[in-house]
Amino acid sequence: MRECIRCNIEMVEDLDVKVEGGAYGVKVTQQGIFKENLGKLKCAVCPECGYTETYVQDTSKIKKLVLNNK
Ligand SMILES: [Zn+2]
């Protein structure tokens, strides 16, 4: 459960971030051109103030990065 950092109420999660005019999502990668897709960007919106927070739902690839950097 995500809480709005301003209102402290439950945010609506699992919403998609898309480029307007297309069905494309936004992905997270390491810097560089041909880097692996690390996860699809999701967002949560506070129903009260509209504050929007982005996050990656499946963090398994991000966790691997952390391990590889140790
Ligand atoms: Zn809020």
N, CA, C, O and the ligand as a Tripos MOL2 file, in Angstrom:
@<TRIPOS>MOLECULE
protein
  281   279    71     0     0
PROTEIN
NO_CHARGES

@<TRIPOS>ATOM
      1 N           0.8530   -1.1900    0.0000 N.3       1 MET1
      2 CA          0.0000    0.0000    0.0000 C.3       1 MET1
      3 C           0.8950    1.2490    0.0000 C.2       1 MET1
      4 O           1.8430    1.3520    0.7780 O.2       1 MET1
      5 N           0.5670    2.1920   -0.8920 N.am      2 ARG2
      6 CA          1.3220    3.4360   -0.9480 C.3       2 ARG2
      7 C           0.4670    4.5500   -0.3780 C.2       2 ARG2
      8 O          -0.7220    4.6740   -0.6740 O.2       2 ARG2
      9 N           1.1220    5.3660    0.4610 N.am      3 GLU3
     10 CA          0.4360    6.5100    1.0450 C.3       3 GLU3
     11 C           0.9740    7.7850    0.4410 C.2       3 GLU3
     12 O           2.1720    7.9080    0.1850 O.2       3 GLU3
     13 N           0.0890    8.7300    0.2150 N.am      4 CYS4
     14 CA          0.5220   10.0320   -0.2950 C.3       4 CYS4
     15 C           1.3900   10.6970    0.7700 C.2       4 CYS4
     16 O           1.0110   10.7650    1.9390 O.2       4 CYS4
     17 N           2.5770   11.1940    0.3440 N.am      5 ILE5
     18 CA          3.4770   11.8150    1.3150 C.3       5 ILE5
     19 C           2.9260   13.1480    1.8210 C.2       5 ILE5
     20 O           3.4000   13.6780    2.8250 O.2       5 ILE5
     21 N           1.9260   13.6880    1.1240 N.am      6 ARG6
     22 CA          1.3400   14.9610    1.5520 C.3       6 ARG6
     23 C           0.0950   14.7500    2.4020 C.2       6 ARG6
     24 O          -0.0480   15.3620    3.4600 O.2       6 ARG6
     25 N          -0.8080   13.8830    1.9390 N.am      7 CYS7
     26 CA         -2.1060   13.7270    2.5950 C.3       7 CYS7
     27 C          -2.1650   12.5340    3.5430 C.2       7 CYS7
     28 O          -3.0850   12.4270    4.3540 O.2       7 CYS7
     29 N          -1.1800   11.6340    3.4410 N.am      8 ASN8
     30 CA         -1.1890   10.4130    4.2460 C.3       8 ASN8
     31 C          -2.4370    9.5670    4.0430 C.2       8 ASN8
     32 O          -2.9190    8.9390    4.9850 O.2       8 ASN8
     33 N          -2.9660    9.5450    2.8230 N.am      9 ILE9
     34 CA         -4.0790    8.6540    2.5360 C.3       9 ILE9
     35 C          -3.6480    7.6690    1.4520 C.2       9 ILE9
     36 O          -2.6420    7.8810    0.7750 O.2       9 ILE9
     37 N          -4.4090    6.6020    1.2930 N.am     10 GLU10
     38 CA         -4.0500    5.5470    0.3560 C.3      10 GLU10
     39 C          -4.1300    6.0410   -1.0870 C.2      10 GLU10
     40 O          -5.1060    6.6720   -1.4920 O.2      10 GLU10
     41 N          -3.0680    5.7340   -1.8590 N.am     11 MET11
     42 CA         -3.0190    6.1430   -3.2550 C.3      11 MET11
     43 C          -3.5920    5.0370   -4.1360 C.2      11 MET11
     44 O          -3.6190    3.8740   -3.7330 O.2      11 MET11
     45 N          -4.0490    5.3930   -5.3350 N.am     12 VAL12
     46 CA         -4.5230    4.4100   -6.3100 C.3      12 VAL12
     47 C          -3.2910    3.9200   -7.0650 C.2      12 VAL12
     48 O          -2.6260    4.7030   -7.7430 O.2      12 VAL12
     49 N          -2.9830    2.6250   -6.9500 N.am     13 GLU13
     50 CA         -1.7470    2.0730   -7.4950 C.3      13 GLU13
     51 C          -1.9660    1.3490   -8.8090 C.2      13 GLU13
     52 O          -3.0920    1.2230   -9.2910 O.2      13 GLU13
     53 N          -0.8690    0.8770   -9.3770 N.am     14 ASP14
     54 CA         -0.8760    0.0140  -10.5640 C.3      14 ASP14
     55 C          -1.4450    0.7100  -11.7920 C.2      14 ASP14
     56 O          -2.0200    0.0550  -12.6610 O.2      14 ASP14
     57 N          -1.2970    2.0060  -11.8760 N.am     15 LEU15
     58 CA         -1.7220    2.7310  -13.0670 C.3      15 LEU15
     59 C          -0.5430    2.7720  -14.0350 C.2      15 LEU15
     60 O           0.6120    2.7470  -13.6110 O.2      15 LEU15
     61 N          -0.8280    2.8340  -15.3170 N.am     16 ASP16
     62 CA          0.2310    2.8410  -16.3220 C.3      16 ASP16
     63 C           0.6830    4.2510  -16.6480 C.2      16 ASP16
     64 O          -0.1100    5.1920  -16.6430 O.2      16 ASP16
     65 N           1.9730    4.3830  -16.9330 N.am     17 VAL17
     66 CA          2.5210    5.6390  -17.4420 C.3      17 VAL17
     67 C           2.6960    5.4580  -18.9320 C.2      17 VAL17
     68 O           3.4240    4.5600  -19.3560 O.2      17 VAL17
     69 N           2.0490    6.2830  -19.7420 N.am     18 LYS18
     70 CA          2.1530    6.1370  -21.1870 C.3      18 LYS18
     71 C           2.4430    7.4680  -21.8520 C.2      18 LYS18
     72 O           2.1360    8.5360  -21.3220 O.2      18 LYS18
     73 N           3.0390    7.3720  -23.0210 N.am     19 VAL19
     74 CA          3.2710    8.5630  -23.8080 C.3      19 VAL19
     75 C           1.9560    8.9290  -24.4770 C.2      19 VAL19
     76 O           1.3210    8.0860  -25.1100 O.2      19 VAL19
     77 N           1.5510   10.1740  -24.3380 N.am     20 GLU20
     78 CA          0.2870   10.5850  -24.9230 C.3      20 GLU20
     79 C           0.3370   10.4560  -26.4410 C.2      20 GLU20
     80 O           1.3240   10.8450  -27.0650 O.2      20 GLU20
     81 N          -0.7320    9.9060  -27.0450 N.am     21 GLY21
     82 CA         -0.7650    9.7340  -28.4830 C.3      21 GLY21
     83 C          -0.3070    8.3580  -28.9130 C.2      21 GLY21
     84 O          -0.3400    8.0380  -30.1010 O.2      21 GLY21
     85 N           0.1160    7.5460  -27.9770 N.am     22 GLY22
     86 CA          0.5790    6.2030  -28.3130 C.3      22 GLY22
     87 C           0.2950    5.2530  -27.1840 C.2      22 GLY22
     88 O          -0.0810    5.6730  -26.0900 O.2      22 GLY22
     89 N           0.4720    3.9670  -27.4390 N.am     23 ALA23
     90 CA          0.2340    2.9730  -26.4050 C.3      23 ALA23
     91 C           1.5390    2.5890  -25.7330 C.2      23 ALA23
     92 O           1.5980    1.5930  -25.0130 O.2      23 ALA23
     93 N           2.5850    3.3720  -25.9610 N.am     24 TYR24
     94 CA          3.8930    3.0510  -25.4240 C.3      24 TYR24
     95 C           3.9420    3.3080  -23.9350 C.2      24 TYR24
     96 O           3.3870    4.2880  -23.4380 O.2      24 TYR24
     97 N           4.6080    2.4220  -23.2360 N.am     25 GLY25
     98 CA          4.8740    2.6660  -21.8380 C.3      25 GLY25
     99 C           6.2290    3.3250  -21.7010 C.2      25 GLY25
    100 O           6.8450    3.6880  -22.7020 O.2      25 GLY25
    101 N           6.6930    3.4830  -20.5010 N.am     26 VAL26
    102 CA          8.0150    4.0200  -20.2450 C.3      26 VAL26
    103 C           8.7740    2.9780  -19.4540 C.2      26 VAL26
    104 O           8.2740    2.4560  -18.4570 O.2      26 VAL26
    105 N          10.0030    2.6680  -19.9050 N.am     27 LYS27
    106 CA         10.7660    1.6460  -19.2110 C.3      27 LYS27
    107 C          11.9620    2.2510  -18.4960 C.2      27 LYS27
    108 O          12.3650    3.3810  -18.7710 O.2      27 LYS27
    109 N          12.5110    1.4950  -17.5930 N.am     28 VAL28
    110 CA         13.6900    1.9220  -16.8450 C.3      28 VAL28
    111 C          14.8720    1.0880  -17.3130 C.2      28 VAL28
    112 O          14.7910   -0.1400  -17.3350 O.2      28 VAL28
    113 N          15.9710    1.7380  -17.6870 N.am     29 THR29
    114 CA         17.1730    1.0180  -18.0820 C.3      29 THR29
    115 C          18.3850    1.6710  -17.4190 C.2      29 THR29
    116 O          18.2960    2.7510  -16.8350 O.2      29 THR29
    117 N          19.5130    0.9820  -17.5300 N.am     30 GLN30
    118 CA         20.7540    1.6190  -17.1210 C.3      30 GLN30
    119 C          21.1120    2.6370  -18.1990 C.2      30 GLN30
    120 O          20.5170    2.6240  -19.2760 O.2      30 GLN30
    121 N          22.0670    3.5120  -17.9290 N.am     31 GLN31
    122 CA         22.4660    4.4890  -18.9350 C.3      31 GLN31
    123 C          23.0950    3.7790  -20.1180 C.2      31 GLN31
    124 O          23.7890    2.7760  -19.9470 O.2      31 GLN31
    125 N          22.8570    4.2930  -21.3180 N.am     32 GLY32
    126 CA         23.3780    3.6590  -22.5190 C.3      32 GLY32
    127 C          22.2400    3.3440  -23.4650 C.2      32 GLY32
    128 O          21.0730    3.4080  -23.0790 O.2      32 GLY32
    129 N          22.5660    3.0060  -24.6940 N.am     33 ILE33
    130 CA         21.5340    2.8350  -25.7160 C.3      33 ILE33
    131 C          20.8950    1.4400  -25.7030 C.2      33 ILE33
    132 O          19.6700    1.3240  -25.6990 O.2      33 ILE33
    133 N          21.7050    0.3940  -25.6950 N.am     34 PHE34
    134 CA         21.1570   -0.9670  -25.7980 C.3      34 PHE34
    135 C          21.1530   -1.6840  -24.4590 C.2      34 PHE34
    136 O          21.5770   -2.8360  -24.3570 O.2      34 PHE34
    137 N          20.6810   -1.0070  -23.4540 N.am     35 LYS35
    138 CA         20.6510   -1.6220  -22.1330 C.3      35 LYS35
    139 C          19.3440   -2.3790  -21.9190 C.2      35 LYS35
    140 O          18.3040   -2.0340  -22.4800 O.2      35 LYS35
    141 N          19.4270   -3.4130  -21.0960 N.am     36 GLU36
    142 CA         18.2710   -4.2680  -20.8150 C.3      36 GLU36
    143 C          17.1390   -3.4840  -20.1490 C.2      36 GLU36
    144 O          17.3680   -2.5770  -19.3490 O.2      36 GLU36
    145 N          15.9270   -3.8600  -20.5010 N.am     37 ASN37
    146 CA         14.7550   -3.2890  -19.8450 C.3      37 ASN37
    147 C          14.7080   -3.7850  -18.4040 C.2      37 ASN37
    148 O          14.5830   -4.9860  -18.1610 O.2      37 ASN37
    149 N          14.8040   -2.8850  -17.4720 N.am     38 LEU38
    150 CA         14.8530   -3.2770  -16.0580 C.3      38 LEU38
    151 C          13.4690   -3.3200  -15.4240 C.2      38 LEU38
    152 O          13.3050   -3.8220  -14.3120 O.2      38 LEU38
    153 N          12.4960   -2.8060  -16.1180 N.am     39 GLY39
    154 CA         11.1560   -2.8400  -15.5640 C.3      39 GLY39
    155 C          10.2930   -1.7490  -16.1620 C.2      39 GLY39
    156 O          10.7840   -0.7170  -16.6200 O.2      39 GLY39
    157 N           9.0040   -2.0030  -16.1460 N.am     40 LYS40
    158 CA          8.0630   -1.0350  -16.6760 C.3      40 LYS40
    159 C           7.6740   -0.0640  -15.5720 C.2      40 LYS40
    160 O           7.4280   -0.4510  -14.4300 O.2      40 LYS40
    161 N           7.6270    1.1930  -15.9430 N.am     41 LEU41
    162 CA          7.2900    2.2110  -14.9630 C.3      41 LEU41
    163 C           5.7860    2.2180  -14.7000 C.2      41 LEU41
    164 O           4.9810    2.3440  -15.6230 O.2      41 LEU41
    165 N           5.4270    2.0800  -13.4380 N.am     42 LYS42
    166 CA          4.0370    2.1740  -13.0180 C.3      42 LYS42
    167 C           3.8940    3.4460  -12.2120 C.2      42 LYS42
    168 O           4.8910    4.0440  -11.8080 O.2      42 LYS42
    169 N           2.6570    3.8680  -11.9730 N.am     43 CYS43
    170 CA          2.4990    5.0240  -11.1120 C.3      43 CYS43
    171 C           1.3170    4.8500  -10.1750 C.2      43 CYS43
    172 O           0.4040    4.0600  -10.4180 O.2      43 CYS43
    173 N           1.3680    5.6090   -9.1090 N.am     44 ALA44
    174 CA          0.2850    5.6550   -8.1370 C.3      44 ALA44
    175 C          -0.1090    7.1180   -7.9970 C.2      44 ALA44
    176 O           0.7480    8.0000   -7.9400 O.2      44 ALA44
    177 N          -1.4260    7.3680   -7.9410 N.am     45 VAL45
    178 CA         -1.9040    8.7400   -7.8530 C.3      45 VAL45
    179 C          -2.7420    8.9250   -6.6000 C.2      45 VAL45
    180 O          -3.6100    8.1080   -6.2940 O.2      45 VAL45
    181 N          -2.4750   10.0060   -5.8780 N.am     46 CYS46
    182 CA         -3.2860   10.3360   -4.6990 C.3      46 CYS46
    183 C          -4.6240   10.8660   -5.1840 C.2      46 CYS46
    184 O          -4.6600   11.8240   -5.9560 O.2      46 CYS46
    185 N          -5.7470   10.2550   -4.7400 N.am     47 PRO47
    186 CA         -7.0620   10.7000   -5.2070 C.3      47 PRO47
    187 C          -7.4300   12.0760   -4.6580 C.2      47 PRO47
    188 O          -8.3620   12.7120   -5.1500 O.2      47 PRO47
    189 N          -6.7110   12.5300   -3.6530 N.am     48 GLU48
    190 CA         -7.0430   13.8160   -3.0180 C.3      48 GLU48
    191 C          -6.3440   14.9880   -3.7010 C.2      48 GLU48
    192 O          -6.9910   15.9510   -4.1120 O.2      48 GLU48
    193 N          -5.0120   14.9000   -3.8220 N.am     49 CYS49
    194 CA         -4.2650   16.0580   -4.3300 C.3      49 CYS49
    195 C          -3.6550   15.8080   -5.7070 C.2      49 CYS49
    196 O          -3.1470   16.7360   -6.3360 O.2      49 CYS49
    197 N          -3.7010   14.5630   -6.1800 N.am     50 GLY50
    198 CA         -3.1770   14.2770   -7.5080 C.3      50 GLY50
    199 C          -1.6870   14.0170   -7.5440 C.2      50 GLY50
    200 O          -1.1190   13.7990   -8.6140 O.2      50 GLY50
    201 N          -1.0450   14.0360   -6.3830 N.am     51 TYR51
    202 CA          0.3870   13.7440   -6.3380 C.3      51 TYR51
    203 C           0.6310   12.3760   -6.9700 C.2      51 TYR51
    204 O          -0.0230   11.3960   -6.6120 O.2      51 TYR51
    205 N           1.5700   12.3130   -7.9080 N.am     52 THR52
    206 CA          1.8420   11.0790   -8.6330 C.3      52 THR52
    207 C           3.2440   10.5820   -8.3360 C.2      52 THR52
    208 O           4.2210   11.3290   -8.3970 O.2      52 THR52
    209 N           3.3140    9.3040   -8.0160 N.am     53 GLU53
    210 CA          4.5770    8.6710   -7.6730 C.3      53 GLU53
    211 C           4.8130    7.5590   -8.6830 C.2      53 GLU53
    212 O           3.9070    6.7740   -8.9640 O.2      53 GLU53
    213 N           6.0240    7.4820   -9.2320 N.am     54 THR54
    214 CA          6.3140    6.3920  -10.1500 C.3      54 THR54
    215 C           7.1390    5.3350   -9.4390 C.2      54 THR54
    216 O           7.8980    5.6330   -8.5160 O.2      54 THR54
    217 N           6.9770    4.0780   -9.8890 N.am     55 TYR55
    218 CA          7.7110    2.9840   -9.2730 C.3      55 TYR55
    219 C           7.7750    1.8300  -10.2650 C.2      55 TYR55
    220 O           7.0120    1.7740  -11.2300 O.2      55 TYR55
    221 N           8.7000    0.9130  -10.0070 N.am     56 VAL56
    222 CA          8.8210   -0.2960  -10.8080 C.3      56 VAL56
    223 C           8.2390   -1.4350   -9.9780 C.2      56 VAL56
    224 O           8.6470   -1.6600   -8.8390 O.2      56 VAL56
    225 N           7.2760   -2.1530  -10.5670 N.am     57 GLN57
    226 CA          6.5630   -3.1700   -9.7970 C.3      57 GLN57
    227 C           7.4450   -4.3920   -9.5070 C.2      57 GLN57
    228 O           7.5260   -4.8550   -8.3690 O.2      57 GLN57
    229 N           8.0950   -4.8970  -10.5390 N.am     58 ASP58
    230 CA          8.9480   -6.0690  -10.3680 C.3      58 ASP58
    231 C          10.3900   -5.5960  -10.2060 C.2      58 ASP58
    232 O          11.0170   -5.1830  -11.1810 O.2      58 ASP58
    233 N          10.9140   -5.6520   -9.0010 N.am     59 THR59
    234 CA         12.2390   -5.0970   -8.7270 C.3      59 THR59
    235 C          13.3440   -6.1550   -8.7870 C.2      59 THR59
    236 O          14.4730   -5.9040   -8.3670 O.2      59 THR59
    237 N          13.0060   -7.3650   -9.3250 N.am     60 SER60
    238 CA         14.0040   -8.4350   -9.3130 C.3      60 SER60
    239 C          15.2610   -8.0580  -10.0990 C.2      60 SER60
    240 O          16.3730   -8.3790   -9.6800 O.2      60 SER60
    241 N          15.0920   -7.3810  -11.2320 N.am     61 LYS61
    242 CA         16.2620   -6.9970  -12.0260 C.3      61 LYS61
    243 C          17.0590   -5.8870  -11.3450 C.2      61 LYS61
    244 O          18.2840   -5.8360  -11.4560 O.2      61 LYS61
    245 N          16.3830   -5.0340  -10.6650 N.am     62 ILE62
    246 CA         17.0520   -3.9610   -9.9190 C.3      62 ILE62
    247 C          17.8650   -4.5700   -8.7770 C.2      62 ILE62
    248 O          18.9840   -4.1390   -8.4960 O.2      62 ILE62
    249 N          17.2820   -5.5800   -8.1240 N.am     63 LYS63
    250 CA         17.9910   -6.2540   -7.0220 C.3      63 LYS63
    251 C          19.2660   -6.9050   -7.5240 C.2      63 LYS63
    252 O          20.2910   -6.8890   -6.8430 O.2      63 LYS63
    253 N          19.1960   -7.4910   -8.7490 N.am     64 LYS64
    254 CA         20.3890   -8.1140   -9.3250 C.3      64 LYS64
    255 C          21.4830   -7.0780   -9.5540 C.2      64 LYS64
    256 O          22.6630   -7.3550   -9.3400 O.2      64 LYS64
    257 N          21.0890   -5.8900   -9.9860 N.am     65 LEU65
    258 CA         22.0650   -4.8100  -10.1960 C.3      65 LEU65
    259 C          22.8010   -4.4870   -8.9050 C.2      65 LEU65
    260 O          24.0150   -4.2880   -8.8930 O.2      65 LEU65
    261 N          22.0430   -4.4420   -7.8270 N.am     66 VAL66
    262 CA         22.6310   -4.1260   -6.5230 C.3      66 VAL66
    263 C          23.6560   -5.1930   -6.1540 C.2      66 VAL66
    264 O          24.7420   -4.8810   -5.6670 O.2      66 VAL66
    265 N          23.2950   -6.4680   -6.3930 N.am     67 LEU67
    266 CA         24.2120   -7.5650   -6.0620 C.3      67 LEU67
    267 C          25.4690   -7.4980   -6.9290 C.2      67 LEU67
    268 O          26.5780   -7.7100   -6.4390 O.2      67 LEU67
    269 N          25.2890   -7.1990   -8.2380 N.am     68 ASN68
    270 CA         26.4330   -7.1460   -9.1500 C.3      68 ASN68
    271 C          27.3820   -5.9980   -8.8420 C.2      68 ASN68
    272 O          28.5630   -6.0530   -9.1860 O.2      68 ASN68
    273 N          26.8700   -4.9630   -8.1980 N.am     69 ASN69
    274 CA         27.7090   -3.8070   -7.9010 C.3      69 ASN69
    275 C          28.4690   -3.9490   -6.5970 C.2      69 ASN69
    276 O          29.2390   -3.0640   -6.2230 O.2      69 ASN69
    277 N          28.2560   -5.0600   -5.8990 N.am     70 LYS70
    278 CA         28.9430   -5.2360   -4.6130 C.3      70 LYS70
    279 C          30.3220   -5.8490   -4.8100 C.2      70 LYS70
    280 O          31.0440   -6.0700   -3.8390 O.2      70 LYS70
    281 ZN         -2.2640   13.6150   -1.6150 Zn       71 ZN71
@<TRIPOS>BOND
     1     1     2 1
     2     2     3 1
     3     3     4 2
     4     3     5 am
     5     5     6 1
     6     6     7 1
     7     7     8 2
     8     7     9 am
     9     9    10 1
    10    10    11 1
    11    11    12 2
    12    11    13 am
    13    13    14 1
    14    14    15 1
    15    15    16 2
    16    15    17 am
    17    17    18 1
    18    18    19 1
    19    19    20 2
    20    19    21 am
    21    21    22 1
    22    22    23 1
    23    23    24 2
    24    23    25 am
    25    25    26 1
    26    26    27 1
    27    27    28 2
    28    27    29 am
    29    29    30 1
    30    30    31 1
    31    31    32 2
    32    31    33 am
    33    33    34 1
    34    34    35 1
    35    35    36 2
    36    35    37 am
    37    37    38 1
    38    38    39 1
    39    39    40 2
    40    39    41 am
    41    41    42 1
    42    42    43 1
    43    43    44 2
    44    43    45 am
    45    45    46 1
    46    46    47 1
    47    47    48 2
    48    47    49 am
    49    49    50 1
    50    50    51 1
    51    51    52 2
    52    51    53 am
    53    53    54 1
    54    54    55 1
    55    55    56 2
    56    55    57 am
    57    57    58 1
    58    58    59 1
    59    59    60 2
    60    59    61 am
    61    61    62 1
    62    62    63 1
    63    63    64 2
    64    63    65 am
    65    65    66 1
    66    66    67 1
    67    67    68 2
    68    67    69 am
    69    69    70 1
    70    70    71 1
    71    71    72 2
    72    71    73 am
    73    73    74 1
    74    74    75 1
    75    75    76 2
    76    75    77 am
    77    77    78 1
    78    78    79 1
    79    79    80 2
    80    79    81 am
    81    81    82 1
    82    82    83 1
    83    83    84 2
    84    83    85 am
    85    85    86 1
    86    86    87 1
    87    87    88 2
    88    87    89 am
    89    89    90 1
    90    90    91 1
    91    91    92 2
    92    91    93 am
    93    93    94 1
    94    94    95 1
    95    95    96 2
    96    95    97 am
    97    97    98 1
    98    98    99 1
    99    99   100 2
   100    99   101 am
   101   101   102 1
   102   102   103 1
   103   103   104 2
   104   103   105 am
   105   105   106 1
   106   106   107 1
   107   107   108 2
   108   107   109 am
   109   109   110 1
   110   110   111 1
   111   111   112 2
   112   111   113 am
   113   113   114 1
   114   114   115 1
   115   115   116 2
   116   115   117 am
   117   117   118 1
   118   118   119 1
   119   119   120 2
   120   119   121 am
   121   121   122 1
   122   122   123 1
   123   123   124 2
   124   123   125 am
   125   125   126 1
   126   126   127 1
   127   127   128 2
   128   127   129 am
   129   129   130 1
   130   130   131 1
   131   131   132 2
   132   131   133 am
   133   133   134 1
   134   134   135 1
   135   135   136 2
   136   135   137 am
   137   137   138 1
   138   138   139 1
   139   139   140 2
   140   139   141 am
   141   141   142 1
   142   142   143 1
   143   143   144 2
   144   143   145 am
   145   145   146 1
   146   146   147 1
   147   147   148 2
   148   147   149 am
   149   149   150 1
   150   150   151 1
   151   151   152 2
   152   151   153 am
   153   153   154 1
   154   154   155 1
   155   155   156 2
   156   155   157 am
   157   157   158 1
   158   158   159 1
   159   159   160 2
   160   159   161 am
   161   161   162 1
   162   162   163 1
   163   163   164 2
   164   163   165 am
   165   165   166 1
   166   166   167 1
   167   167   168 2
   168   167   169 am
   169   169   170 1
   170   170   171 1
   171   171   172 2
   172   171   173 am
   173   173   174 1
   174   174   175 1
   175   175   176 2
   176   175   177 am
   177   177   178 1
   178   178   179 1
   179   179   180 2
   180   179   181 am
   181   181   182 1
   182   182   183 1
   183   183   184 2
   184   183   185 am
   185   185   186 1
   186   186   187 1
   187   187   188 2
   188   187   189 am
   189   189   190 1
   190   190   191 1
   191   191   192 2
   192   191   193 am
   193   193   194 1
   194   194   195 1
   195   195   196 2
   196   195   197 am
   197   197   198 1
   198   198   199 1
   199   199   200 2
   200   199   201 am
   201   201   202 1
   202   202   203 1
   203   203   204 2
   204   203   205 am
   205   205   206 1
   206   206   207 1
   207   207   208 2
   208   207   209 am
   209   209   210 1
   210   210   211 1
   211   211   212 2
   212   211   213 am
   213   213   214 1
   214   214   215 1
   215   215   216 2
   216   215   217 am
   217   217   218 1
   218   218   219 1
   219   219   220 2
   220   219   221 am
   221   221   222 1
   222   222   223 1
   223   223   224 2
   224   223   225 am
   225   225   226 1
   226   226   227 1
   227   227   228 2
   228   227   229 am
   229   229   230 1
   230   230   231 1
   231   231   232 2
   232   231   233 am
   233   233   234 1
   234   234   235 1
   235   235   236 2
   236   235   237 am
   237   237   238 1
   238   238   239 1
   239   239   240 2
   240   239   241 am
   241   241   242 1
   242   242   243 1
   243   243   244 2
   244   243   245 am
   245   245   246 1
   246   246   247 1
   247   247   248 2
   248   247   249 am
   249   249   250 1
   250   250   251 1
   251   251   252 2
   252   251   253 am
   253   253   254 1
   254   254   255 1
   255   255   256 2
   256   255   257 am
   257   257   258 1
   258   258   259 1
   259   259   260 2
   260   259   261 am
   261   261   262 1
   262   262   263 1
   263   263   264 2
   264   263   265 am
   265   265   266 1
   266   266   267 1
   267   267   268 2
   268   267   269 am
   269   269   270 1
   270   270   271 1
   271   271   272 2
   272   271   273 am
   273   273   274 1
   274   274   275 1
   275   275   276 2
   276   275   277 am
   277   277   278 1
   278   278   279 1
   279   279   280 2
@<TRIPOS>SUBSTRUCTURE
     1 MET1         2 RESIDUE 1 A MET
     2 ARG2         6 RESIDUE 1 A ARG
     3 GLU3        10 RESIDUE 1 A GLU
     4 CYS4        14 RESIDUE 1 A CYS
     5 ILE5        18 RESIDUE 1 A ILE
     6 ARG6        22 RESIDUE 1 A ARG
     7 CYS7        26 RESIDUE 1 A CYS
     8 ASN8        30 RESIDUE 1 A ASN
     9 ILE9        34 RESIDUE 1 A ILE
    10 GLU10       38 RESIDUE 1 A GLU
    11 MET11       42 RESIDUE 1 A MET
    12 VAL12       46 RESIDUE 1 A VAL
    13 GLU13       50 RESIDUE 1 A GLU
    14 ASP14       54 RESIDUE 1 A ASP
    15 LEU15       58 RESIDUE 1 A LEU
    16 ASP16       62 RESIDUE 1 A ASP
    17 VAL17       66 RESIDUE 1 A VAL
    18 LYS18       70 RESIDUE 1 A LYS
    19 VAL19       74 RESIDUE 1 A VAL
    20 GLU20       78 RESIDUE 1 A GLU
    21 GLY21       82 RESIDUE 1 A GLY
    22 GLY22       86 RESIDUE 1 A GLY
    23 ALA23       90 RESIDUE 1 A ALA
    24 TYR24       94 RESIDUE 1 A TYR
    25 GLY25       98 RESIDUE 1 A GLY
    26 VAL26      102 RESIDUE 1 A VAL
    27 LYS27      106 RESIDUE 1 A LYS
    28 VAL28      110 RESIDUE 1 A VAL
    29 THR29      114 RESIDUE 1 A THR
    30 GLN30      118 RESIDUE 1 A GLN
    31 GLN31      122 RESIDUE 1 A GLN
    32 GLY32      126 RESIDUE 1 A GLY
    33 ILE33      130 RESIDUE 1 A ILE
    34 PHE34      134 RESIDUE 1 A PHE
    35 LYS35      138 RESIDUE 1 A LYS
    36 GLU36      142 RESIDUE 1 A GLU
    37 ASN37      146 RESIDUE 1 A ASN
    38 LEU38      150 RESIDUE 1 A LEU
    39 GLY39      154 RESIDUE 1 A GLY
    40 LYS40      158 RESIDUE 1 A LYS
    41 LEU41      162 RESIDUE 1 A LEU
    42 LYS42      166 RESIDUE 1 A LYS
    43 CYS43      170 RESIDUE 1 A CYS
    44 ALA44      174 RESIDUE 1 A ALA
    45 VAL45      178 RESIDUE 1 A VAL
    46 CYS46      182 RESIDUE 1 A CYS
    47 PRO47      186 RESIDUE 1 A PRO
    48 GLU48      190 RESIDUE 1 A GLU
    49 CYS49      194 RESIDUE 1 A CYS
    50 GLY50      198 RESIDUE 1 A GLY
    51 TYR51      202 RESIDUE 1 A TYR
    52 THR52      206 RESIDUE 1 A THR
    53 GLU53      210 RESIDUE 1 A GLU
    54 THR54      214 RESIDUE 1 A THR
    55 TYR55      218 RESIDUE 1 A TYR
    56 VAL56      222 RESIDUE 1 A VAL
    57 GLN57      226 RESIDUE 1 A GLN
    58 ASP58      230 RESIDUE 1 A ASP
    59 THR59      234 RESIDUE 1 A THR
    60 SER60      238 RESIDUE 1 A SER
    61 LYS61      242 RESIDUE 1 A LYS
    62 ILE62      246 RESIDUE 1 A ILE
    63 LYS63      250 RESIDUE 1 A LYS
    64 LYS64      254 RESIDUE 1 A LYS
    65 LEU65      258 RESIDUE 1 A LEU
    66 VAL66      262 RESIDUE 1 A VAL
    67 LEU67      266 RESIDUE 1 A LEU
    68 ASN68      270 RESIDUE 1 A ASN
    69 ASN69      274 RESIDUE 1 A ASN
    70 LYS70      278 RESIDUE 1 A LYS
    71 ZN71       281 GROUP 0 **** ****
